[in-house]
Amino acid sequence: VQLQASGGGLVQPGGSLKLSCVASGRTFTNYHMGWFRQAPEKEREFVAIISWNAVSTYYADSVKGRFTISRDNAKNTVWLQMNGLKPDDTAVYYCAASSRGLPTTVALYDYWGQGTQVTVSS
């Protein structure tokens, strides 16, 4: 699977952004889709995941209630709607695909996008 993430940018605290990730190359519905982020000098961390059929979602505590993950299998696309952004949300955001359960760990993902930068600053 090839994953292309987009939608990052500079936003003020309290603002919103919507990230997109378009998949190609393999059957999109074979994969649960996740979003991760990596801030400078920090490890990549789990943000959210959605099951292949969009029935199940799971979020990191740090983003719960502010971020929403969704997908459209007809468009081979997964989104991450981010509201109430904080400076601590500043990071490179990555989409990833997993064929194994609903993992929250980096090692259990099979494919990764290239990342899109999100900067939250006044």
C-alpha positions, 0 to 999 in steps of 0.5 A: 500500500502506498500512503500519501498524507496531506493537510498539515500546516500552521495554525493558531492555538484553538484552531482546526486542521483536517489531515487526509491520507489517500491509499493506493496499490492494495485493497484498502479494506484489508487494513485498519488505518492509524494516525501517529505523530512525532515531535522533535526529539521524541518517539513516534506516538499513537494518535488514533485508529479506525477499523477497516469497516469504520465500526471501531475507533480508538484514540490516545487520551491526549487527543480524545474529544478533540480529534476525530478519525474517519474513512471512506473506503470508496475513496481509499481515504482516511481523515483526521479532523483536529479541533482545539489544537494545542502547541503540544500537538505540534509534530509530523503526522503520519498515516499508517496501515495495519492488517493486525487487530487494532494496534497502537504500536508502531511495530504492528503497522505494515505501511507508512505515509511520508508525514505531514507537518502540523505546527500550532503556534501563535 
